[in-house]
Amino acid sequence: MGEIPSGLSPALLALWHDARGDWQKAHDLVDHLTDPVSLHVHAYLHRKEGDIWNADYWYARAKRARPAHSLDEEWESLIDEYL
């Protein structure tokens, strides 16, 4: 699986775990956080889960619109924006 990179924010660490197939660990890292980046990642995770109503709630809290592109493209855009 590789070592966890040091110095990652909780949101980026969540994306790292998500990329390795551990959705629950990713969700647990951002579930209780209220900063805009964590809210955005939280929204993405619920979209990936397939819970669109819940995802839309978190996108609204993050002041973002749910993207129309694929989940893989969204993951990449989150990394590009926040790394």
C-alpha positions as CSV (number, residue, x, y, z in Angstrom):
1,M,0.0,0.0,0.0
2,G,2.9,2.4,0.6
3,E,3.6,4.8,3.3
4,I,1.3,7.7,4.1
5,P,2.9,10.9,2.9
6,S,3.8,13.2,5.8
7,G,2.3,16.7,6.2
8,L,-1.0,16.1,4.5
9,S,-4.1,17.9,5.7
10,P,-7.0,15.7,6.9
11,A,-8.8,16.3,3.6
12,L,-5.8,15.3,1.5
13,L,-5.2,12.3,3.8
14,A,-8.8,11.3,3.2
15,L,-8.3,11.4,-0.5
16,W,-5.2,9.3,-0.1
17,H,-7.1,6.6,1.8
18,D,-10.0,6.9,-0.7
19,A,-7.6,6.2,-3.6
20,R,-6.5,3.0,-1.8
21,G,-10.1,1.8,-1.5
22,D,-10.6,2.7,2.2
23,W,-13.8,4.9,1.9
24,Q,-14.6,4.5,5.5
25,K,-11.2,5.7,6.8
26,A,-11.5,8.6,4.3
27,H,-14.9,9.5,5.5
28,D,-13.9,9.3,9.2
29,L,-11.1,11.8,8.6
30,V,-13.4,14.6,7.3
31,D,-16.8,13.7,8.8
32,H,-16.5,16.0,11.8
33,L,-14.6,18.9,10.1
34,T,-16.2,22.1,9.0
35,D,-13.5,23.9,6.9
36,P,-14.3,24.4,3.2
37,V,-11.8,21.9,1.9
38,S,-13.0,19.1,4.2
39,L,-16.6,19.9,3.4
40,H,-15.7,19.6,-0.3
41,V,-14.0,16.3,0.1
42,H,-16.8,15.1,2.3
43,A,-19.3,15.9,-0.5
44,Y,-17.1,14.0,-3.0
45,L,-17.0,11.0,-0.7
46,H,-20.8,10.8,-0.4
47,R,-21.1,11.2,-4.2
48,K,-18.8,8.3,-4.6
49,E,-20.8,6.3,-2.1
50,G,-23.9,6.9,-4.3
51,D,-25.8,9.0,-1.7
52,I,-26.5,12.0,-4.0
53,W,-28.9,13.7,-1.7
54,N,-26.3,13.7,1.1
55,A,-23.5,14.7,-1.3
56,D,-25.6,17.7,-2.5
57,Y,-26.0,18.8,1.1
58,W,-22.2,18.7,1.6
59,Y,-21.6,20.4,-1.7
60,A,-23.9,23.2,-0.6
61,R,-22.1,23.5,2.7
62,A,-18.8,23.8,0.8
63,K,-20.4,26.4,-1.5
64,R,-19.8,24.1,-4.5
65,A,-21.9,22.6,-7.2
66,R,-21.9,18.9,-7.8
67,P,-19.7,18.4,-10.8
68,A,-21.0,16.7,-14.0
69,H,-17.7,14.9,-14.7
70,S,-16.7,11.4,-13.5
71,L,-15.6,10.6,-10.0
72,D,-12.1,9.9,-11.2
73,E,-12.0,13.4,-12.7
74,E,-13.4,14.9,-9.5
75,W,-10.7,13.2,-7.4
76,E,-8.0,14.5,-9.8
77,S,-9.5,18.0,-9.6
78,L,-9.6,17.9,-5.8
79,I,-5.9,16.9,-5.7
80,D,-5.0,19.6,-8.2
81,E,-6.9,22.3,-6.3
82,Y,-5.8,21.4,-2.8
83,L,-2.3,19.9,-3.0
